[in-house]
Amino acid sequence: MIPLVFHPIYSQLDLPVRHRFPIEKYQGIYDALIHRGVSRDWFHQPQPLDPIALQSIYDPTYITQLCNGSLDPKAMRRIGFPWSTQLIERTLTAAAGTVLTAQLALEHGKALNLTGGYHHAFADFGSGFCMVNDLYLAAKTMLQQPGIDSVLVFDCDVHQGDGTAKLAQYDPAIYTVSLHGEKNFPHRKQISDMDFGIAKGTQDAEYLDVVDSALHLAFVQARPDAVIYDAGVDIHINDDLGHLSISTAGVLARDQLVYAKCAEYGVPVAAVIGGGYQRDIDALVDVHLQLFHAAGVY
């Protein structure tokens, strides 16, 4: 049994018509897994984080203003969502889901969250649909456990994990690797421990070579005791925001490479689904499902 983490609130957010964020996909992934015969017993439901607990890791003023709705309107526009109590509840639950996924991965060797990858959130501001950096938070949680002295955050979302890179900049126990579109958001990149800029139009073979090389180097350099994997599918050829040309088979092969490397080193891995921005939700769900197929969920 591979632990899966999901809460219906992942897809419960009222957004303006034609908003760019595909909020329906999380429930869609859950429904598709159930349809494929995955037992509901595999699923764990997170409870929202306490904002007070976040203030020891992120800027207390930012967290307070975010949660009580007093954040500057310009700061909310940078995030990309209209403020609501529903948004905050969802944010705190989604981040809790990644923390729970990390804990379950340490117990079971592998676990997957049906959301996560909010890597554009910094200590004192949010950006690009990200308000609380769940990847950094989960890494810090893992490091509290005996025998976990180094955590590798391996980020394959097409957009650079700038917030994660900045948060972990002076934290030698968290090793950040980002494989991302070189000419894509964010315009101003941060410096990860390793950055791999991918050219527009890159196809499967070249991309998978980079993934393979990055994994090898990351494991040699970081010698991680645990891995957090951001499996963004906005690298897909049909993604509206990705600008790469990776097929569904290429996405599956990438995810298989990551899992295989973790298995080779006997390292637990917590996976999140990351970004994906096709308007066709069914098609988008199908690409995200490759992560679960690669993991052996179905």
C-alpha positions in Angstrom: 0.0 0.0 0.0 1.5 3.4 -1.1 0.2 6.2 1.0 -1.7 8.9 -0.9 -2.7 12.3 0.6 -5.9 14.1 -0.5 -8.5 16.5 0.8 -11.6 17.6 -1.2 -10.7 21.2 -0.3 -7.8 20.9 -2.8 -10.4 21.6 -5.5 -12.7 23.8 -3.5 -11.9 27.4 -4.4 -14.2 29.8 -6.1 -12.3 31.6 -8.8 -13.2 34.1 -11.5 -14.5 32.7 -14.8 -11.6 31.6 -17.1 -9.1 32.0 -14.3 -5.7 30.5 -15.3 -5.4 28.1 -12.3 -7.0 24.6 -13.0 -8.5 24.1 -9.6 -10.6 21.1 -10.7 -7.6 18.9 -11.5 -7.0 17.7 -7.9 -10.5 16.2 -7.5 -10.1 14.9 -11.1 -6.9 13.0 -10.1 -8.6 11.5 -7.1 -11.6 10.4 -9.1 -9.4 8.9 -11.8 -7.4 6.9 -9.3 -10.6 5.5 -7.7 -11.9 4.6 -11.2 -8.7 2.7 -11.8 -9.3 0.6 -8.7 -7.2 2.3 -6.1 -8.7 1.7 -2.7 -9.9 4.6 -0.6 -8.0 3.0 2.2 -4.7 4.2 0.6 -5.8 7.8 1.2 -4.9 10.0 4.2 -6.6 13.3 4.8 -4.5 16.2 6.2 -5.8 18.8 8.7 -4.9 22.5 8.1 -1.7 23.8 9.6 -1.8 26.3 12.4 -0.7 29.7 11.1 1.1 30.3 14.4 3.4 27.3 13.7 4.3 28.8 10.3 5.6 32.0 11.9 8.7 30.2 13.1 9.8 29.4 9.6 8.3 32.3 7.5 8.0 36.0 8.1 5.4 36.4 10.9 4.0 39.7 9.5 3.5 38.1 6.1 1.7 35.0 7.5 -0.5 37.1 9.8 -1.5 39.5 7.0 -2.1 36.7 4.6 -4.3 34.8 6.9 -6.4 37.7 8.2 -6.9 39.3 4.8 -4.9 42.5 5.4 -2.1 41.8 2.9 -1.5 44.7 0.4 -3.6 44.3 -2.8 -0.4 44.4 -4.8 0.9 41.5 -2.9 -2.3 39.6 -3.6 -2.1 40.4 -7.3 1.5 39.0 -7.3 0.0 35.8 -5.8 -2.7 35.7 -8.5 -5.7 34.7 -6.4 -8.5 36.9 -4.9 -8.3 36.7 -1.1 -10.9 34.7 0.7 -11.2 32.6 3.9 -11.7 29.6 1.6 -8.3 30.4 -0.1 -6.5 30.4 3.3 -8.2 27.2 4.5 -7.2 25.5 1.2 -3.6 26.9 1.4 -3.1 25.7 5.0 -4.6 22.2 4.1 -2.5 21.8 0.9 0.7 22.6 2.8 -0.3 20.3 5.5 -0.8 17.6 2.9 2.8 17.9 1.7 4.1 17.8 5.3 2.0 14.6 5.9 3.3 13.1 2.7 6.8 13.7 3.8 6.1 12.0 7.1 4.4 9.0 5.4 7.3 8.7 3.0 9.7 8.3 5.9 7.5 5.6 7.3 6.7 3.7 4.1 9.5 4.6 1.7 7.2 6.4 -0.8 4.2 8.7 -0.6 2.3 11.1 -2.9 0.3 14.2 -2.4 -2.5 15.0 -4.9 -1.5 18.6 -4.8 1.7 20.5 -3.7 4.7 22.1 -5.3 4.0 25.7 -4.2 7.6 26.6 -4.9 7.2 30.3 -5.8 6.4 31.3 -2.2 9.2 33.1 -0.3 9.6 33.8 3.4 7.8 37.2 3.2 5.7 37.1 0.0 3.8 34.9 -2.3 4.0 34.6 -6.1 2.7 32.6 -9.0 -0.3 31.0 -7.2 1.9 30.1 -4.3 1.5 31.4 -0.8 3.2 29.0 1.6 6.2 27.0 0.4 5.2 23.5 1.2 8.4 21.9 -0.2 10.7 23.8 2.2 8.3 23.2 5.1 8.2 19.5 4.4 12.0 19.4 4.1 12.4 21.1 7.5 9.9 18.6 9.0 11.9 15.7 7.6 15.1 17.0 9.1 13.5 16.8 12.6 13.5 13.0 12.3 16.4 10.9 13.5 18.8 9.8 10.7 17.6 12.5 8.3 20.5 15.0 8.0 20.1 15.9 4.3 17.0 16.4 2.2 17.1 16.8 -1.6 14.4 18.9 -3.2 14.3 17.7 -6.8 12.1 20.1 -8.7 11.0 19.3 -12.3 8.3 21.9 -12.6 8.8 23.9 -15.8 9.0 27.1 -13.7 12.1 27.5 -11.5 11.6 26.8 -7.9 12.8 30.3 -7.0 11.2 30.5 -3.5 12.6 27.2 -2.4 16.0 28.1 -3.7 16.0 31.4 -1.7 14.6 29.9 1.5 17.2 27.1 1.5 20.1 29.4 0.3 21.9 29.3 3.7 20.6 25.9 4.8 23.2 23.2 4.0 20.9 20.4 5.0 18.4 21.2 2.2 19.8 20.7 -1.3 17.8 22.3 -4.1 17.8 21.2 -7.7 15.6 22.8 -10.3 15.1 21.7 -13.9 13.1 24.4 -15.6 12.3 26.3 -18.8 15.2 28.7 -19.3 13.0 31.3 -20.9 10.0 31.1 -18.6 8.5 32.4 -15.4 10.0 33.6 -13.1 11.9 36.3 -15.1 14.3 36.7 -12.2 15.7 33.3 -11.3 17.2 32.5 -7.9 20.2 30.4 -7.4 19.5 26.7 -6.5 22.3 24.4 -5.5 21.9 23.1 -9.1 20.0 24.8 -11.9 19.3 23.2 -15.3 17.8 25.6 -17.8 15.9 23.8 -20.5 15.5 25.4 -24.0 12.1 26.0 -25.5 10.9 23.1 -27.7 13.1 20.5 -26.0 11.9 17.0 -26.7 11.9 13.7 -24.8 15.4 12.3 -25.5 17.3 15.5 -24.7 15.2 16.3 -21.7 15.5 12.8 -20.2 19.3 13.0 -20.6 19.3 16.1 -18.5 17.1 14.5 -15.8 19.3 11.5 -15.7 22.5 13.6 -15.3 20.9 15.9 -12.8 19.8 13.0 -10.6 23.3 11.4 -10.7 25.0 14.7 -9.8 22.4 15.5 -7.1 22.8 12.2 -5.3 26.6 12.3 -5.5 26.7 15.9 -4.2 23.9 16.0 -1.7 24.0 12.4 -0.4 20.4 12.8 0.7 18.7 10.8 3.4 15.3 11.7 1.9 13.9 13.3 -1.3 11.0 15.6 -2.1 10.1 15.4 -5.7 8.1 18.1 -7.5 6.7 16.3 -10.5 5.2 19.3 -12.4 3.7 18.3 -15.8 3.8 21.8 -17.3 6.7 20.4 -19.3 4.1 18.6 -21.5 3.8 19.5 -25.2 0.2 20.5 -24.8 0.6 22.6 -21.7 -0.4 26.2 -22.2 2.4 27.7 -20.1 5.3 25.3 -20.6 6.9 25.9 -24.0 8.6 22.5 -24.0 7.7 19.5 -26.2 7.7 16.5 -23.8 5.2 13.7 -24.5 3.1 11.9 -22.0 5.5 8.9 -22.4 8.3 11.3 -21.6 6.7 12.5 -18.4 6.2 8.8 -17.3 9.9 8.1 -18.2 11.0 11.1 -16.1 9.0 10.0 -13.1 10.4 6.4 -13.4 13.9 7.8 -13.5 13.4 9.7 -10.2 11.8 6.7 -8.4 14.5 4.3 -9.7 17.3 6.6 -8.4 15.6 6.8 -5.0 15.2 3.0 -4.9 18.9 2.5 -6.0 20.1 4.5 -3.0 17.4 3.3 -0.7 16.1 6.8 0.0 12.5 7.6 0.8 10.7 9.9 -1.6 7.7 12.2 -1.0 6.2 13.3 -4.3 3.9 16.2 -5.1 2.1 16.8 -8.5 3.3 20.4 -9.2 2.1 22.5 -12.0 0.1 21.7 -15.1 -2.0 24.2 -17.0 -4.0 22.5 -19.8 -7.5 23.9 -20.1 -8.7 20.4 -20.9 -8.9 19.0 -17.3 -9.4 15.4 -18.4 -6.3 15.6 -20.6 -4.4 17.3 -17.8 -5.4 14.7 -15.2 -4.1 12.0 -17.6 -0.6 13.5 -17.7 -0.5 13.9 -13.9 -1.5 10.3 -13.5 1.9 9.2 -14.9 3.4 10.0 -11.5 1.1 7.5 -9.8 1.6 4.9 -12.5 5.4 5.3 -12.2 5.1 4.9 -8.4 3.2 1.6 -8.8 -0.1 3.0 -7.4 -2.0 1.3 -10.3 
